Amino acid sequence: MREVRAFNRLYTRVIGVLDEGPVGAEYSLPESRVLFELARREWSEVGELRRVLGLDAGYASRLLGRLEGRALLVRERSAEDARRQIVRLTDQGREVFAELDRRSSEQIGALLGQFGEDRQLELLDAMRTITRIVGGEHDPTVVLRAPRAGDLGWVVHRHGAVYTKEHGWNDGFESLVARVVSDYLADHDPAREAAWIAELDGERVGSIMCTRGSDEQTAKLRLLLVEPSARGHGVGGRLVGECVAFARSTGYTSMELWTVSLLASARRIYQAAGFELVDEQPTSDFGPVVTGQTWRLKL
């Protein structure tokens, strides 16, 4: 009991630092939660929003009314069922959320910045454990979206960090990822090339790219990444499926990818999507000798 009370006091102090509600006392915590939930989707039925946030009908109506009065959201009748009301953020509402989200990220970064990387990972694992046990098991929401400012820099960073930690690769691999991202940013064709960021419960946990291959008919699948914390939730399969569907819809007739044989989970995802192994060659470009593989899919 003493340990639980000590944790409760510490948790209360941390929440004081990470108070995502009143940023300058401008928005309450419930208001910020509404903005966060609506920012993750184009619109939501009011009933579903109440369920997700655990709000009763009267309080939810007053809360939405305050935000509507500040021109941050609009409520309207569903075109499919006039008995249901839907709600969505206005452009101003999305701007306000972006500012709240930025400030929250800075506060969280300041907290985590007190610790080294290993201690940060230990802390995040502990938070996930507490959430799972106290909050109960739930079905995390996987969302795929286009990259926003800073996302592709995150892709380079996480590829370097994850592959160094898990496989002992050197900075040659991070350099390769950085070149892929740089080329994409400098000269990508939005009609035939695309990138996606995967989010799990609102956090970035994965990436993938579809770029032009060696000829006009071949697409390349590049930079598939799934964070260790997100594995087992179907993130990799969703990313690969989205990438393949895009390549097929834009007129490519085949798709290629390069990987290494030791990445067994990724290989199973590629095989499930229909890719076939067409070539293998040893390489030591990233430090340890590994077997590089080229896989190909007819679209």
C-alpha positions in Angstrom: 0.0 0.0 0.0 2.9 2.4 0.9 4.4 1.8 -2.6 1.1 2.5 -4.3 0.7 5.8 -2.4 4.2 6.8 -3.2 3.6 6.2 -6.9 0.4 8.1 -6.7 2.2 11.2 -5.3 4.9 10.9 -7.9 2.4 10.4 -10.7 0.5 13.5 -9.6 3.7 15.6 -9.7 4.5 14.3 -13.2 1.0 15.1 -14.4 1.6 18.6 -13.1 4.6 18.8 -15.5 2.8 17.2 -18.4 -0.5 19.0 -18.0 -1.9 18.6 -21.5 -5.1 20.4 -20.6 -4.7 24.1 -19.7 -1.8 25.4 -21.8 -1.7 28.9 -20.3 -5.1 28.0 -18.7 -6.7 28.5 -22.2 -8.1 25.0 -22.7 -9.2 22.5 -20.1 -8.1 18.9 -20.1 -11.5 17.6 -21.3 -11.4 20.2 -24.1 -7.9 19.2 -25.1 -9.0 15.5 -25.2 -11.9 16.3 -27.5 -9.5 18.2 -29.8 -7.1 15.3 -29.8 -9.7 12.7 -30.7 -11.2 14.8 -33.5 -7.7 15.6 -34.9 -7.1 11.9 -35.5 -10.1 11.6 -37.9 -12.0 13.6 -40.4 -15.2 13.5 -38.3 -16.8 11.5 -35.5 -20.4 10.7 -34.4 -21.1 12.4 -31.1 -22.1 9.1 -29.6 -18.8 7.5 -30.5 -16.9 10.4 -29.2 -18.7 10.2 -25.9 -17.9 6.5 -25.7 -14.2 7.0 -26.4 -13.9 9.8 -23.8 -16.2 8.3 -21.2 -18.5 11.4 -21.1 -22.2 11.5 -20.2 -24.6 13.1 -22.7 -25.2 16.4 -20.8 -21.5 17.1 -20.1 -20.5 16.2 -23.6 -23.1 18.6 -25.1 -21.9 21.5 -22.9 -18.2 20.7 -23.8 -18.9 20.6 -27.5 -21.0 23.7 -27.2 -18.1 25.6 -25.7 -15.7 24.5 -28.4 -18.2 25.3 -31.1 -18.7 28.7 -29.7 -15.0 29.3 -30.1 -15.2 28.2 -33.8 -13.0 25.2 -33.2 -15.6 22.6 -34.3 -18.9 22.2 -36.0 -21.8 19.9 -35.3 -24.2 18.8 -38.0 -26.7 16.0 -38.7 -25.5 12.8 -40.4 -26.4 12.6 -44.1 -27.0 8.9 -43.6 -29.1 9.1 -40.4 -30.7 12.4 -39.4 -31.1 11.1 -35.8 -27.3 11.1 -35.4 -25.1 14.1 -35.0 -21.5 14.3 -36.3 -18.8 16.6 -35.2 -15.5 17.7 -36.9 -12.8 20.2 -36.3 -12.7 23.5 -38.3 -9.4 24.7 -39.8 -9.0 26.9 -36.8 -9.6 23.9 -34.5 -6.8 22.0 -36.2 -4.5 24.9 -35.9 -5.2 25.1 -32.2 -4.7 21.4 -31.8 -1.4 21.6 -33.6 -0.2 24.2 -31.1 -1.4 22.2 -28.1 0.3 19.1 -29.5 3.5 20.9 -30.1 3.6 22.3 -26.6 2.7 18.9 -25.1 5.6 17.3 -27.1 8.0 19.8 -25.8 6.9 19.1 -22.2 7.2 15.3 -22.7 10.6 15.8 -24.4 11.8 17.9 -21.4 10.8 15.1 -19.1 12.4 12.3 -21.1 15.5 14.4 -21.7 16.5 14.0 -18.1 17.4 10.4 -18.8 19.7 8.5 -21.2 18.2 6.5 -24.0 18.2 3.1 -22.2 16.4 4.7 -19.2 13.9 6.3 -21.5 13.1 3.0 -23.0 12.8 1.4 -19.6 10.4 4.2 -18.5 8.3 3.9 -21.6 8.0 0.1 -21.2 6.9 0.6 -17.6 4.3 3.2 -18.7 2.9 0.7 -21.2 2.8 -2.0 -18.6 0.9 0.2 -16.1 -1.5 1.3 -18.9 -2.1 -2.3 -19.9 -2.7 -3.7 -16.4 -4.7 -0.7 -14.9 -6.5 0.3 -18.0 -7.3 -3.2 -19.2 -6.4 -4.8 -22.6 -7.7 -2.9 -25.6 -7.5 -3.0 -29.4 -5.0 -0.3 -30.4 -5.9 1.9 -33.3 -3.5 1.7 -36.3 -3.6 4.8 -38.5 -1.7 5.3 -41.7 -1.1 8.9 -42.9 1.1 11.0 -45.1 4.3 12.3 -43.6 4.2 15.7 -41.8 7.0 18.1 -41.0 9.7 16.3 -39.1 8.4 12.8 -39.8 11.0 11.8 -42.4 13.8 13.0 -40.1 12.3 10.7 -37.5 12.4 7.8 -40.1 16.1 8.3 -40.5 16.7 8.5 -36.8 14.6 5.4 -35.9 16.1 3.2 -38.6 19.6 4.1 -37.3 18.7 3.5 -33.7 16.7 0.3 -34.1 19.1 -1.5 -36.5 22.1 -0.5 -34.4 20.5 -1.7 -31.2 19.0 -4.9 -32.6 21.6 -6.0 -35.2 24.8 -4.0 -34.5 24.8 -2.2 -37.8 27.1 0.7 -38.3 26.3 4.3 -39.4 26.6 3.2 -43.1 22.9 2.0 -42.8 21.7 5.3 -41.4 23.6 7.1 -44.1 21.8 5.0 -46.7 18.4 5.7 -45.2 19.3 9.4 -45.1 20.1 9.4 -48.8 16.8 7.7 -49.7 14.9 10.2 -47.7 16.9 13.1 -49.1 16.3 12.0 -52.7 12.6 11.6 -52.0 12.3 15.1 -50.6 14.3 16.7 -53.4 12.7 15.1 -56.4 9.7 12.9 -55.8 6.8 12.5 -58.2 3.6 12.7 -56.1 1.6 10.9 -58.8 3.8 7.8 -58.7 5.7 8.0 -55.4 4.4 8.2 -51.8 5.3 7.7 -48.2 3.3 6.7 -45.1 3.7 7.0 -41.4 2.0 4.5 -39.1 0.6 5.6 -35.8 -0.6 3.3 -33.0 -2.8 5.1 -30.5 -1.6 8.4 -31.8 2.2 7.6 -31.6 4.5 7.2 -34.6 5.5 3.5 -34.8 6.3 2.8 -38.5 7.1 3.9 -42.0 7.2 2.8 -45.6 7.9 4.4 -49.0 6.9 3.6 -52.6 9.5 5.1 -55.1 10.3 4.7 -58.7 12.5 1.7 -59.6 15.0 1.0 -62.3 12.4 1.5 -65.1 9.0 3.2 -65.5 7.1 -0.1 -64.9 8.8 -1.1 -61.6 8.1 0.4 -58.2 10.4 0.0 -55.2 9.2 -0.7 -51.7 11.6 1.1 -49.3 12.1 1.9 -45.6 9.7 -0.4 -44.0 10.1 0.0 -40.2 8.0 -1.1 -37.3 9.0 0.0 -33.8 9.7 -2.9 -31.4 6.8 -1.6 -29.1 4.3 -1.9 -32.0 5.2 -5.4 -33.3 2.4 -7.9 -33.2 -0.4 -5.4 -34.0 -0.4 -5.8 -37.8 1.4 -2.5 -38.5 3.9 -4.0 -41.0 1.2 -5.8 -42.9 -0.9 -2.6 -43.1 2.0 -0.6 -44.4 3.0 -3.1 -47.0 -0.6 -3.6 -48.2 -1.0 0.2 -48.6 2.3 0.5 -50.4 1.4 -2.3 -52.8 -2.1 -1.0 -53.4 -0.7 2.4 -54.3 1.9 1.0 -56.7 -0.8 -1.1 -58.4 -3.2 1.9 -58.7 -0.6 4.2 -60.3 0.2 1.9 -63.2 3.3 0.0 -62.1 3.4 -3.7 -63.3 5.9 -4.9 -60.8 7.4 -4.0 -57.4 10.8 -4.8 -55.9 12.4 -4.5 -52.5 15.7 -5.3 -50.9 16.1 -6.7 -47.4 18.3 -9.1 -45.5 17.6 -12.7 -44.6 17.8 -12.3 -40.8 14.7 -10.1 -40.8 12.3 -13.0 -40.6 9.2 -11.1 -39.5 9.5 -8.7 -42.5 10.1 -11.6 -44.8 6.9 -13.3 -43.7 5.0 -10.0 -44.4 6.5 -9.8 -47.9 5.7 -13.4 -48.6 2.1 -13.0 -47.4 1.8 -10.0 -49.9 2.9 -12.2 -52.7 6.6 -11.2 -53.1 9.0 -13.9 -54.4 12.7 -14.1 -53.7 14.7 -13.5 -56.9 18.3 -13.0 -55.8 20.6 -13.4 -52.8 24.1 -11.9 -52.2 26.3 -11.5 -49.1 27.1 -8.0 -48.0 29.1 -6.3 -45.3 28.1 -2.7 -46.1 26.6 -2.2 -42.6 29.2 -4.0 -40.6 28.4 -7.7 -39.9 28.2 -9.9 -43.0 24.5 -10.5 -43.9 22.7 -12.1 -46.8 21.0 -9.4 -48.9 17.9 -10.4 -50.7 15.9 -9.0 -53.6 12.2 -9.8 -53.7 9.8 -9.1 -56.6 6.0 -8.9 -57.0 4.0 -8.9 -60.2 1.2 -6.3 -59.8 
